Amino acid sequence: MSVEIVRGTSQKPVSSDALVEIMARQSSLSGQLFIGYPIINTSAGPHPIDALLVSPDKGIVVFDLIEGRDTGDYGARQDDSANRLEARLKAHRELMRRRDLIIPIHTVSFAPAIDNPASCEDPDYPLASASSLLQALEQFTWDDPGDPDAFHKALSAIENISTIRKSGLGRRVTQEHSRGAKLARLESSIATLDHLQRRAVIETVEGVQRIRGLAGSGKTIVLALKAAYLHASHPEWRIAVTFLTRSLKEHFRRLITHFSIEQTGEGPDWRYLRVLNAWGARGDAERDGIYYEFCRLHGAEYLDFRSARRRYPQEEELEGVCESALECVRERKPVYDAMLVDEAQDLSASFLRLCYAMLRRPGRLVYAYDELQSLSGGSLPSPEEIFGSNADGSPVVRLHVSDPREPQRDIILSKCYRNPKPVLVAAHALGFGIYREPSRADGTGLVQMFDHPSLWEEIGYRVHDGELRDGSPVMLHRTAETSPGFLEEHSDIDDLIKFIAFENKAQQTDWIARAIASNLEEDELRHEDIMVINSNPQITRDQVGPMRNRLMRLGIPSHLAGVDTDPDFFFLPGDDLVTFTGIHRAKGNEAAMVYIVNAQECYSAGRDLASVRNRLFTAITRSKAWVRVLGVGESMVKLKAEYEALKARDFQLQFNYPTPEQRAYLRVIHRDMTTEESKRLGSRDTNLNDLLEDLESGEVHIEDLDEETVSRFKKFLG
């Protein structure tokens, strides 16, 4: 028997450590021990519970922790905590038998600094030392559980003191089977956190913590809840929440406000809890950002994005400016006690180092990212590479924890709560090119692959056949554990995801306008339930213009996110506007019905197919219910064929795992290129093509060319 320990932040570190030590060594109890959790909202303000044990043997045990030798009025504290917790738990009908809780609540004060507290002990208010705690716990009983699931119900209620309820007005639906009704039931089913998400919220480390997970695994929700939890536990701390996508700002503020009110009865104090963009700019506080604030604090040169683009290679602007800012600092000026970073796969290693440099010791940095947002398995270097080494050669940051009593520093969220399984697996199949038509050059359709095969299992796949190792055939599938069935049971597979190929863009425009009108008029969906993503972000305004005009003629207004509306907002619920967007602004957001237009541009690319396929992967995973992948021409027909091949295999991924040499080759031929690299290669392609045409026509003879150059070319091709 053992007790699982979940360590949150605590104002009483000595007694917390002593309690953890005792509970980890003992073998007579089982259950789950929470340190520094929950924080209960009461009429008098937030009430933190020092520690709480939920046990199938004892019921619930509330610990009043005492740091020194002064016990104070510990009996009153025990009464207070027990009464407040009971009041909260009575809101859970599954825990009630008539007017009584089905699980007992016991209390004990634990004072490890007192050797023998028996002389001052009241039988109704136990006070225990390190040597007498287990004996005190033996006195607690749970004689008649009655309901065999009472323990699990109580544990679920404790873990879900905070819920993920949707903000805003409830849905008004009149048709039981409309999309709006299905969506309301779906949102209700995912209103609470699972155990792993809750653990990621509560467990707080003194140092760096990494949270990895799929799109839709709840990383943003976890970070928002964690920010609210830390703010409630330590209102004196200065905490920052940061990210790259500007439209996430108001989303985070709404979530944190909701969670703070739920936990403490009060909104957050934004002077101490800041939500700000990664880059930032000069101006008022709303334009502030982590990089800009660092430069301002340290007197370092600040570059806006346009200036950075002129100085650094494409896609390396943030890496370059952060590295430059760090190099010019002689003495750092830490200003935050904790920092939480979302979308870390879109940021850079130097940005994370810059965040770490702004933290007061012990440097509480939490960063979350999606293993698949870059689809390369290497979206970020390891923490050892990012944060470097100490003078003795040891790494500054280690995520491995050998002691199970310690908070977890590396948490993987493998369960997806956004995408139905067919939608998620389709995104992976198309992103990796699993069923793409093999090329003649390399004999495979694969575009890219994880360097570490085990990552497939870490993100929720299981081996159905074959082996997950280099050079081996394998078939993978997702289980009900990592892709809950209720996410897809509301609709047929052919309604969850559709690929449609049109002959021309006019047909695509007509179809999507009619479909959106039907969503609003017949399906009982709201405007904010719909997202239209153009596959090529560079020409989104021009490409979606005809669609928006057609909708306007139907009386349906729309907006282009971040372009003709405030860039800090993505959806505008109060204005009844359908949201059109490019893929970059879509990141971090979700919608029930997602339309991806001009998807044919994601079938193939001259230079950077991995990046292009990643656009499609990211776009598909924005959907939490239904997705329509639309495009024109032969390329769209071929893209649709990839999906049909997946569907024919019952949404399983079947491929030969590429060897290290094959993966290296894929990285070369499908790599991203800077603008200059692409121009240079395009110019040489043109010159080579002109030469070949001249040779074929006889205008130029092979003998006219330099003999050494011809010899070298033959040797290379041979």
N, C-alpha and C positions, 0 to 999 in steps of 0.2 A: 504494500500500500504506500502511496506517496501523495504529496500535495503539490499541484502545479502552481508556480508562483508567477504572478504578473506584477511587475514593479513599475508603478507610476512615480511621479515626482512627490516628494515628501518634505514637509517642514521639520520632520523629526528623524534625521538620518541615523543617529546612534541607536535609538530604540527600534527603528525599522530594520536595520541590519541585524540586530540581535534577534528579532522575531523571525526573520528569514532564516538565519542560521539554525535556530531551534526547529523550525518547521521542515527544513530541508533534511535534517538528520533523523527526525522521528520516523517511525514505521507503523504506527498504530492508527493514523488518521489518513483519510483520502479526501480529495476535493480540490478546491481552487482558492488560493489566497491572493487578494488584491491589496497592494500597498498604495495608499494615497488615493483611493477611489472607492465609492463614487463621491461626487460633490452634489449635494441635494439642494434644490431650490426651495427655500422656505420664505414665509412672510417677513422674516427677520433678515433675509439675505442668504448668501450661499453658506451651506454647512458641510464642510469636508469630513469624511469618515477617515480616520487615521489608517485603519486596516480592516479588512473584512474577509472572513473565511466562510465559504459556502461548501458544506460537507454533507454527503449522504448519511453520515453517521451521527452528526450533531445538529444539523440544520444550519442556521446562520449564526455566526459568532462575530460580534462587533468588538474590535479592540480599541480601547482608549490608551494611546501610547504616552508614556511619561519619560521625558528626556533626562531629568536630573533626579534629585531626591525629594523635591517638593511635590507632593501628590495633589495638593489643592483639594477642591471639592469634586473628587473623581466620581462620587455617586451621582451627583447632579449631571455630570458630563455623560455618564452611562445612560441615565434616563433620557437625556436630551437626544442622544444619537439614536437610541432604540425607538423612541417615539417618532422621530422624523423619518427614519427608514421604514417603519411600519406604515406610516401614513402614505408614503410613496408606493410601497408594494401593494397596498390595498386597492390601488387603481388598476391592478392587473386581475381581472376576473378569474383567470385560470388558477390563481393562487388562493382563492377564497372558498371556504365552505360555509355557506350562509353568511354570517358576519365576522367570521374568524379566519385568520391566515392558516393555511394548511401546513406551514413550516414555522417552527419556533425560532425566536430571536433571542439569543443569549448575549450577555455583555461581560467583558473582563477588562480591567486596567492592568497594563503590563509596564512594570518599572524595573528595567534591568540593572539600574544603579543601586537599587535597594537590596541588600543581601537577604533580609528576613522580614518581609512585610506582614507576617501573620499577626503581630501584636496590634496592628491598626486595621485589621481586616473586619469588615462587616459581612456576615454570611450572604446577605442579599446583594452585595456589591463586591465581588471577588477582586482582590488585588494580588497580583502574582509577580514574582521575581523570575530571573532566568532559570533558577533551579526548581521552582514550583509551578511553572506555567503549564506543563503537560498534566500535572496532577490536577490543576484547576480545571483544565479542559475535560478531564475524565468525568467530572461531576455533571457535565451537560449531557442531556439525553434527548433523543427524538424517538419516543416510544411507539407512536402510531402514525407512520407516514401516510397511511390510507391510500393515497394516489401513488402508484409505483413510479410515476413520472414526476413526482413533486420536486425532487432535487433538480432535474433538468429544467423544469419550468421556472424554478427559483433562480437558477444560474442564468437562464436566458433573460429573465426580468432584470436581474442585476446588471448583466452586460449591456442591456439595451435601455438603461435609464435615459439615454439620449436616442432620439430617432431621427431618421432622414425623411421627414415629412416635406412634401412639396410646399413651397411658399406660395402665397397668392390665393385666389378664390378657388373653391372646389369646382370640379367639372359638373356641368349640367347636361345630362344626357337623357334622351327620351326613348331611344331604341336600345333594347337589351343587347343586341348583337352588332351594334355599330362599332367602327374603329374607336370612337371616343369612349364607349363603354368598355371595350377591351383594354384600352390604355389606362382607364381609371383603375380597373382591377389589377393590371400589371404594376402600376405605381404603388398600389397598396401592398402588394406582395413583397416589394423590395424596400419597404419603409424602415427596416431595422438592419443593423450591422450583423455580420456573422462573427464567429469567435476570433478568427485570425485578424479581421479588420479591427475589431475592438482592441485586441492585443496591441496592434500597431498604433492605435490612438493612445493607449494608456502608458505603454512602456517607454520610459524616458531614460536616455543614456547620458552620461557625462562625457561627451565627445561627439563622434560622428555616427549617425544612423542612416542606413540606406533602405529604401522601400521600393521594391521592384514589382511590376505587375503588368498584365495586359491592359489594353484599352478597355475601359468598362469594369475594371476590377475594383474601383472605388478609391483610387489614390488621391484624387482631389478632395473627395469627401473626408477621407482619413486625415489629410493635412489640415483641412478647415476645422474638424473636430479637435485635432491635436492642438491647434493654435488656441481654440476656445478653452480647452482643458488646462493648458499651461497658463493662460491668462487668468483663469479662475483660481488656479492653485497659487500663482505667484503674481498678483496684480502689480507688484513693484518692478517686475522684470520688463525690460524693453525687448519686444519680440517683433520680428519682421517676417512677412510672408511674401515671397517673390516668385516670378515666372516670366516667360518671354511674351506670350500672347496677351496683348493689351486688353482684349475683351474679357479676359478672366478676372479682371480687377473687381468689377461690380458683382460678378458671380461669387467670388470669395467673400466679399463684404456681406452679401446677403446670407450666405451660409454661416459665417462666423457670428453674425448678429443673431441669427435664429438659435444657434447652438448655445451662445452665451446667455441669452435670455432663458433658455430652457434649463441650463445648469445653475445659474445664479439669480435669475429673476431680474437681471439688469443687462442693458446693452454693453458692449465692450467700450473701454476707454481708449479711443483711437490715438491718444497721445502716447500710450505705451504699447499698443498693438497696431503695427503699421502694415498696410497692404500696398505694395508698390512694385512697379515694373522692374525688370532686370536692368534695362539700359538707363532710362530717365533722361531728362533734359532740363535746361535752365527755365526758370519761370516760377510759378507758384507751387505750393506743396503737392498739388494734384499731379504735377508733371515730374515729381521727384522719382528717382530710381536708385537702385543699389550702386551701380557703376558711377553714376553722377555724384551720389553722396560720398562715395569713397574718394573721388577726385577732389571734391570740395573740402573734405576733412583734412586731406593730406597735402593739399596744394599741388596735386598732380595735373598734368595737361588733360583736359577733357575734349574728346572728339565726338561730335554727333555722328549719326549713321552715314550721312553723305560724305563727310570728311574721312571717316574710317574706310569707306569703300574705295576712296582714291588712294589710300595708303596701303591697304592690306588686300590679299587675294579674296576673291568672292567666296562666301561661306566661312571666311576666317576673320571677319571683322571684329566680332566680340572677343574672340580668342586674342587677337592682336592688341586691342585697346586695353584689355584687362592685364595682359602680360606686361605691357608698357607701364601701366599705372603701378603695378606691384614692384617693378624694378626700380622705380624712382623714389620709393618710400624708404627712409632711413629708420624711422621709429613709428610703428603702427599705432593707431588711435582707436581702440575697440569701443563700440558704443552700444552693442546689443548683447543680451543675455542668451538669446536663442534665435535661430533663423531656420525657416522652413522653405525649401525650394521645390517648386513643381515644374514639370516638363523639363527635367534636367537633361534629357536626351537632345533637346534643342539648344542647350546652352554650351558651355565649354569647360574644360578642366581648369583653365585659368580663372574663369568666373567663380567656380566653386572655391578655389584658393582665396580669391578676393573676399568672398563671403566669410570664409573661415578667419581671415585676418581682421574682420570687423567685429569678431565675437570676443567678449570677455571670457577668460578662462573659467570653466574647463572647455569652452568652445562647443556649445550644443548646436550642432548642425544636422538637420534632417533633409535629405534630398530624395525625391521620388522620380522614377522614370520608367518608361515603357521599353522593355527589351526589344520590341518589334517596331517601334516607331521609325527606326532607321533600317530595320530588317537585315542588318549586317551582323548582329550578335556582338558588335563592338562599338555601340553608340557612345559609350564612355569608357575611358581607361579604368583600370582597377583602382581602388582607393589608395593602394601603395604607390601607384604611379602618379595619381593626382596630387597627393599631399606630400610626397617625398619622404626623405629619411632624416632622422636625428643625427647629431654629431657622431654617435657611436655606430651608425649604419642601420639601426633599427627603424622600421617604418613609423612615421608619425601617427598613422591611423591603421588600426587593425580591426577588422569586422568580425573575425572569428572569436566566438566566446566558448571557452571550454567548460566553464562553470554554469550549470543549468540554473543556478540561483540568480545569475546576472541577467539584466534586461537584454533582449535580443538586439543585436546591432545590424543584422541583415535580414529583412523580412520580405518574403515573396508572397504576393497575393495571386494565387493561381486560378481563383474562381472568377468567372466573368458574369457580372450582373447587368450588363447592358445589351450585348448582342445575342440574339438567338443562335443556337449552335450552327445551323446552316449558313447564317450570315457571317459568323466569325471564321468558320473553316473556309468559306469561299474567299474571304479577304486574305487568309494565309496562302491558299492555293494560288491565287492570282498574284499576290505579292512576291512569292518565291518562284513563280513560273512552274509549278509542279506539273501541270498538264499542258504547258505551252508546247507548240509544235517544235520538235528538235531542229536545231540549225545544222547545216551540213558541215560547218567548221568544227564544232565540238561534239556533235552527236547527242546533245542534251538540250532540253528546253529550260532548264533551271537558270534563273537569273542570279541568285545568290543563296547562301546557306550559312547557318550558324557554324562557327568554328568548333563549338563544343556541343556534341549531340545531346548531352544531358539537358540542355536548355529546353528541348521540346517537352520533356517530362516536367520540368520546373514550371512551365507555363500551362500545364494542365492536359497534355496529351499522353496517351498510353500506347504501348506497342501492341498492335493486333496480330501482326505477323512479321517475321524477319527479326533483324537486330538493329539497334541504334548504334552503329559504329561505322567508321570510315570504310567505304568501298562495299558496303553490304546493302542488299535490298531490304526495304522496311515498309510497313503499312501502319499508319498512326490513326488513332481516333480519339475523340473527346468523350469523357464519361459524364454521367448525370451529376457526379459530384462536382466537377469543375464547370459544367454548363448546365445549370438547373433546368429541368424540363418545362417548368411553367413559363419560361421565357419564350418558348416556341409553340406551346400547346394552344394558344389563342387563335392561331391561323394556320391554314394549310401551307406547306412548304412553298408551293407555287405562288402564294400570296406574300410570304415573308420576303422573298427575293426574286426579282425578275430582271432578265437581261433582254433588251429590245434593240434590234438593229433597224435603222431607217435608211431609206434610199438617199435622203437629203436632209439638210438642217431645217427646211421649212416644215417637213413632216414632224420632226422632233419638236419644234416649237409649238405646232398645233396640238400635238399629243399631250405635252406637259401642261399646257394651259388648261385643257379640258380636265386633265387628271387633278390638278390643284383645285379647280372650281368644284369638282365632285367631292374632294376631301372636305372642303369648307361647307358645302351646301347639303351633302347627303351623309357623309361619314362622321359628322359631329366632331371633327378635329378643329383645333384653333389655329390661328395664323402662326403662333410660335411653336406649333407642333411640326412645322414643315421647314425643311432646309434644302436649298438647291445649291449644289457645289459644282463649279466648273472645273474640269480636269487640269487645265493649263492656267495657273494663277497669273501669268504675265499678261494675258489678254482677256481676263474675265469680264471687264466692263463692256468690251465690244461684243463678246460672245453671248452674254445674257441680255443685252439690250433688247433684241427683238422679242424675247420671251416676256420681259417685264412690260413692254409695250402691249403685247397681246393680252396679258393679265389686266392691265389698266383699262383696256377696252371692255373687259368683262366686269369692270367695277371692283377689281382686286388690287389694292395698292401693295407695293413691295419696297424693300430698301436693299442697297448693296452694303453689306456690313463693313463698317470702318471707312467707307468712302464717302457716301452722302449722308452719314449719320455719325454720331460721336464714336470715335475708335475705342473708347473704354466700354462700350456696350455692344453686345452681339445681337441678342433678341430684344425687341421693343414691344413687350406684351401689351402695354396700355394703348398702343397706337394701331393695333390690328394690321401689321405689315408682315408679308411673307419675306423671309430672309434669303437673299442670294449672297454667295460668298465664293472666294477662292479658297484653296485648300489650307493655306497658312493660317488664315483667320478662323477656319473651321476647327482647327486643333483645340482640344480641351473642351469643346462644346458637343452637344448631342441633340437629337430630335427624334420624334417618333417615326416620321416619314421623311426619308432622305432620297432626293433625286440627284443622281450624278449625271451630268450632261457632257456630251462630247468625249465620252470615255474611249472612243477609238484612238485618241491621242496617247492612251496608256498602253496600247498593244505593243508597240515597238518604238525604238528611238535610235538615232544614229550614234550617240555617244554615251548617254547616261541612263540606260534602261533601268538600273537599280533604283535610281531616284524617281523615275517616272512611275515605275510599278509601286513604289512606296506611296505616291500620291493616291493611287487607287485603293491601296490597302487602308490608308488613313481615312479616306472618304467613306468607304463602306462601313468602317467601324464607328462612324458617327451615329449610326442608326440604333435605336433601342427597340424597334419593332419591325418596321418595313423599309425596304430599300429597293430603288429602281435604278438600274445601271443602263443608261441610254447612250446611243452613239450612232454614227452614220458610216456607211460604206463597208468595204471588204474587211478592213481591220476590225471593225466592230463585230462582224460575223465570226471572225477567228477568235476574238475575245470571248464571245458567247459560247463558242465551241469548247473553250477551256472550262467554262462553268458547267456545261452539259456533261463533260467527261467526269468532273467531280461528282455531279449529281448521280450519274450512272453507277458510281462506286460507293453510293450511300454515304457521301460526305466523309470519305476517308482519304487520307493523303498517302499515295503510293509512289515511291521513287527509290532510286539507288542513291545512297548517301555518298556525296562526292568525297574523294580523297583530298588531303591537304593540297596536293598539286592542282587538282581540278578546281578547288575553291579559290586558289591564288589566281588561276586563269580567269575564272568568272569575275574576280575583282578587277582584273585588268581590262577585260573587254566591255564590262558594263559599268565602269567607274564613272563618277562625276568628274566633270572638267570645268575649269574656270573659263570665263568668256574668252580670254586670250588664247588658252590652249585650244579651245574649240575653233576659233578663227584660224589659228595656225594650221591645225590638222585639216580644216576644210580647204584652205588654200593649197596645201600639198596634195590633197585628194584631187582637186581640180587639175593641177599641173600634171599629175600622174595619168589622169584620164585623158587629157589632151595628148600626151605623149603616146599613149597606147593607140588612140585613134589615128594619129599621124603614121605610126608604124604599120597599122592595119591597112591604111589607104595607100601606102607606098610613098607618101610625101617625105617620110624620113626612113632611112635604112639603119639597121642595127649597126652596120659598119661606120655610120656617121657619128656614133656615140663614143665617148671615152672608153677605151678598152678596160681600164682598171675599174671604172664605175660599173660597167656591165658585169664584170667578173664578180665583184663584191655582191651585186644584186642577185646573180645566179646562186652564189654560195648561200646567201641568206634564205632564199626561197627553197633551196634544196635541202 
